[in-house]
Amino acid sequence: MTDLLRVLIERWREDSGSTYRTWFLWDERLKNFRSIRRGIAQVVEEIEAGTFGNVYKGSSLETIVGSIAEQRQIFKGADHAFLWKPKLRIPDIYEDPDNQRAFGRMLHHCSCCSTERELMDGIETIDRLKIKGLGPAVANLLYFLHPTLMPPFNTAIVNGFNAVTGSKVKLGRWDQYLAMRGGMLELNRSYRDLLSNDLGAIAGFLFDIGAGRFTAPPANKGEAARDVWLSELSRARETAMRLEGSIAAARENDLTHTEIQAWLRDLGLALGYRVWIAANDRGRSYNGATLAEGCLDRLPPSIDDAAGAESIRLIDVLWLDAVSGRVTAAFEVEHTTSIYSGIVRMLDLALSSDLHATGGLFLVAPDGREEEVRSQLHRPAFSRVADLQVRFLPYGELERNKDAIARFGTGMRGIQTISRLL
C-alpha cells in the first residue's frame, strides 16, 4: 500500500510556497542562528546582573524574540507569548524577580548544555516552578540553541501534529510539548531521507498542515478514502496559487537584497577594493552569473582565523584593502527584516582584534526605513554599538550615485558622503 505520508512529504518539498522552500531553504535563516544565540546570552547576562528591568517593552528579550517573530511564516506571532499581559499578570517574569532569575538560569543552562538529558533537566526544572504564562513557547528560543534536539512550537505545529498522528496534544504545557517532541522525533527518523536532522524541517511540514496548506492523510485506510485524499492533493496546487501573493513578495525581497549586494560588489571592485560576498549568498544568481563573480574565494587568514570569523563570513558585503587585506568597509543589507542579526555580525567584526572596518560600518536599507533603524539602534540591546560609528546608506542615494562614484571616486569619500551617521 502507498505510504501516504511519504507522498505528502514529497509533495510538500516540491511546493514552491511551502515552508520548506520559503523558510527552511532560505539563505537568511542560517544567518540568524548566531545572532539569536548571542541575544539569548545578553538576556541571561542582564538578568544575572540585575539590569534586565521589569518590563518587556524595550528589553533585550523583546529585541531577540522580535527578531525570531520577523522570520518567515512559521515564527509569525512567536512574540505573543512574551508580551506582558497586565490583567492576567503573565508571563510572570517581569514583576517577580525570583521567576525572572529562574528564567535566566534556565536559558543559561540550556545555552551551555550539549546533551538531550541536560536539556530535559533544564525544562523539567522550570516546569516544576509553575511560573504563570511561561510555557513551551520558550521552545522557540531553545530551537535556535539546539536545532537538532528542540523543535519550534506554535498552534499550527500542534494542530498539524495532531492531524498527522491522531494525537490530542494541548497547548501551553511543557509535558504536552515534550510528548509532541517525542512523536516528531519518531516521524523524523521514519522519513529522515526526506527531512533533516534540523528539526525545523519536520516542524515546518507540520506547520503547513496545521495552517491548512495541506491536508493530513486519512486515518481511514480504506481504498476509497485514500483515493479521495490523493485526488484532493493533486488539486492542492490550485489552492496554493491563491496563497502565492505573500510568497511572491518574499521572493521579490530576496531579489532586491541580491541586487543591492551586486551594486555594492560592483562599486567596491570599481574603487579598487577586493570584495567578499556573504558565504551563504555567493552562489545566488544575478544577471546570468553568480553573485560572487570576481570576488574573493576566501577571506585572508588574519580574518578567517579570527574570533567571530563564522559570523564575519556572513556579513553581506565586505570591502578589503587590496594591499593589506584588512577590512575597509562592511555592509549589511536590511531590506525588510530586523537589523539585529546584521548588527551582531558587525559587532563580531568590530570586536575582533585589528579587524575594525576603518572606512565604516553601513546599514543599507530602503529610504523609508531610516527612522525605524535609528529607533532600533537606540534600544538598550544595542548600547554596545554606540561607539561603532554605524552609518545609514539609503537605497535611493546608492542607486543615484553609484555610477558616478565608481567612475570618478576614490577611496571611501563618495560612499561616506551619501550615507548618514546613525
Residue, then its C-alpha position, 0 to 999 in steps of 0.5 A: m500500500t502507498d505510504l501516504l505520508r511519504v507522498l505528502i512529504e514529497r509533495w510538500r518539498e516540491d511546493s514552491g510556497s511551502t515552508y520548506r522552500t520559503w523558510f527552511l531553504w532560505d539563505e537568511r535563516l542560517k544567518n540568524f542562528r548566531s545572532i539569536r544565540r548571542g541575544i539569548a546570552q545578553v538576556v541571561e547576562e542582564i538578568e544575572a546582573g540585575t539590569f534586565g528591568n521589569v518590563y518587556k517593552g524595550s528589553s533585550l528579550e523583546t529585541i531577540v524574540g522580535s527578531i525570531a517573530e520577523q522570520r518567515q511564516i512559521f515564527k509569525g506571532a512567536d512574540h505573543a507569548f512574551l508580551w506582558k499581559p497586565k490583567l492576567r499578570i503573565p508571563d510572570i517574569y517581569e514583576d517577580p524577580d525570583n521567576q525572572r532569575a529562574f528564567g535566566r538560569m534556565l536559558h543559561h543552562c540550556s545555552c551551555c548544555s550539549t546533551e538531550r538529558e541536560l536539556m530535559d533537566g533544564i525544562e523539567t526544572i522550570d516546569r516544576l516552578k509553575i511560573k504563570g504564562l511561561g510555557p513551551a513557547v520558550a521552545n522557540l528560543l531553545y530551537f535556535l540553541h539546539p536545532t537538532l534536539m528542540p523543535p519550534f512550537n506554535t498552534a499550527i505545529v500542534n494542530g498539524f501534529n495532531a492531524v498527522t498522528g491522531s494525537k490530542v496534544k494541548l497547548g501551553r504545557w511543557d509535558q504536552y510539548l515534550a510528548m509532541r517532541g517525542g512523536m516528531l522525533e519518531l516521524n523524523r527518523s521514519y522519513r529522515d531521507l526526506l527531512s533533516n536532522d534540523l528539526g525545523a524541517i519536520a516542524g515546518f511540514l507540520f506547520d503547513i498542515g496545521a495552517g491548512r496548506f495541506t491536508a493530513p492523510p486519512a486515518n481511514k485506510g480504506e481504498a476509497a478514502r485514500d483515493v479521495w485524499l490523493s485526488e484532493l492533493s493533486r488539486a492542492r496546487e490550485t489552492a496554493m496559487r491563491l496563497e502565492g501573493s505573500i510568497a511572491a513578495a518574499r521572493e521579490n525581497d530576496l531579489t532586491h537584497t541580491e541586487i543591492q549586494a551586486w551594486l555594492r560588489d560592483l562599486g567596491l571592485a570599481l574603487g579598487y577594493r577586493v570584495w567578499i560576498a556573504a558565504n551563504d549568498r555567493g552562489r545566488s544568481y544575478n544577471g546570468a552569473t553568480l553573485a560572487e563573480g570576481c570576488l574573493d574565494r576566501l577571506p585572508p587568514s588574519i580574518d578567517d582565523a579570527a574570533g567571530a570569523e563564522s559570523i564575519r563570513l556572513i556579513d553581506v558585503l565586505w570591502l578589503d584593502a587590496v594591499s593589506g587585506r584588512v577590512t575597509a568597509a562592511f555592509e549589511v543589507e536590511h531590506t525588510t527584516s530586523i537589523y539585529s542579526g546584521i548588527v551582531r555580525m558587525l559587532d563580531l567584526a568590530l570586536s575582533s582584534d585589528l579587524h575594525a572596518t576603518g572606512g565604516l560600518f553601513l546599514v543599507a536599507p530602503d529610504g523609508r526605513e531610516e527612522e525605524v533603524r535609528s529607533q532600533l539602534h537606540r534600544p538598550a540591546f544595542s548600547r554596545v554599538a554606540d561607539l561603532q560609528v554605524r552609518f545609514l546608506p539609503y537605497g535611493e542615494l546608492e542607486r543615484n550615485k553609484d555610477a558616478i562614484a565608481r567612475f570618478g571616486t576614490g577611496m571611501r569619500g563618495i560612499q561616506t558622503i551619501s550615507r548618514l551617521l546613525 
